[in-house]
Amino acid sequence: MKMKLSVKDFDRAVKRAIDRIPEEIRIRLDNIVISVRPRPSRDMIREIALPPDDPLFGIYCGISLPERSETNPPLFPDTIFIFQEPLEDACLSLAELEEEIEITVVHEIAHFLGMTEEQLAALGYE
């Protein structure tokens, strides 16, 4: 049976999941907005060329640290979007949901930092 949380309960699950992220990664969230949306927009899906059957749990929107320059700073804050409905559809329990949110946020922070998959794996996020 699919999960279905209220927006408030889902926001609490996101907060708990973020609190579980190791400090060395979590400190990078200081200048990143985390926004929960029901689902990704068609433009978001089109932009990343996601196959129709692949669920999108989250996406990073912004300029990654390696791409930034002092002469051309970002105009808007970086944002990690977390998508409630695809996450609920993929999870059978609150514990599983919080784990998947944690993994999603860490992967999106990794995009911001320019981390490799190997670096994520070394931290236990494969």
N, C-alpha and C positions, 0 to 999 in steps of 0.2 A: 504494500500500500504506500502510495506517495505521501510525502510529508507536506503539510500545509500549515505554515505559521502565520501569525499576524505580523504586520510590518514591525510592530514594537518588539515582539519576541524574536524575529529574525535579526533586528538591529542588536539585540542583546547577545544573540549567538555570534554575530560578527565581532562584537566587543570582546567576548570571551575567547574567540579564536585568535584575535590579534594579541591579546594578553599572553597567549601561549607561544608566540613567535620569539625566538631567541633575541636577547637584548641587542646583540651586534647588528641584527637586521632591523629590529623594531625602531631603533633610534633614527633610522633613515626616514621614518614616516613623518617627522616633524613638519616638513614643508609639502606634504602630499595630502590632498583631500581624498577621503574614502567616501564614495557615494554609492548607496544601494539603489538599484533600479529593479523593476519587476523582470525585465528581460532586455537583451541588447536591441538597439535599433537596427533597422535594415541597413542603414548607412554603415554602422559599425561592422556588421557581418560582411558587407560588401567590401569594405576597406581592407579587411584582413584576409579576404578571399577564403572564408571558412566554408568547407563542404557542408551541404544542407543537413546532413545527418549528425554532424559533430556539434555537441552542446558547447556553448560559450559560458563559462562560469565567471569570468572577469576579464578586464582589459585595462591596460595602462595607456593613458592619453597624456602626452607631454613630450618634453625634450629630455632624452636621457643624459646623464652626467657626461659621458664621453663626447656627446655631440654639442655641448654647451660652449659658449665663449663669453668672455667678459665684455666684448664689444657688441654682442648680440644676445642679451639675456632674454629668457622666456617672457612673453607678455602676460601669460595666464598661469595660475598654479597648476602643477601636475595633479592628475586625478587618477585614482584607481576606481573603476566601476566594478561593483559586485552585483551579479544578477541572481535574484532570489528564485525565480521560477525554475530555471535550469538546474540550480543547485538542489532545490527541493525534489525535483523529478529524479535526480540521480541518487538520492540518499534515502535510507530506510529508517534512520534513527537520528536523534539530536546529536549524539556523539559523532556519528559519521559525518553529519552536516558540518559540525564545527571543525572537524579535521580537514574536510574538503575546502572550507573557507580559508583556513590557515594556509594550506598548500597553495591555494589560488592567490592569496595576498602576497605570500613570499615570492611566487613566480613573477607577479607583476612588479614587486619591488626590485627583483633581479633585472627586469627589463630597464627600469629606471637607472640602476647602478651599472648596467652593462656587464653583469655577471654571466659566466658561462654555465652550461648545464652541469659540467664537472664540479664547479664550485658549489652549486646547489646540492648536488649529490653528496659532496663531502660534509654538508651541513645536515644531511638526512632527508632532503627533499628531492625525490626522484620522480 
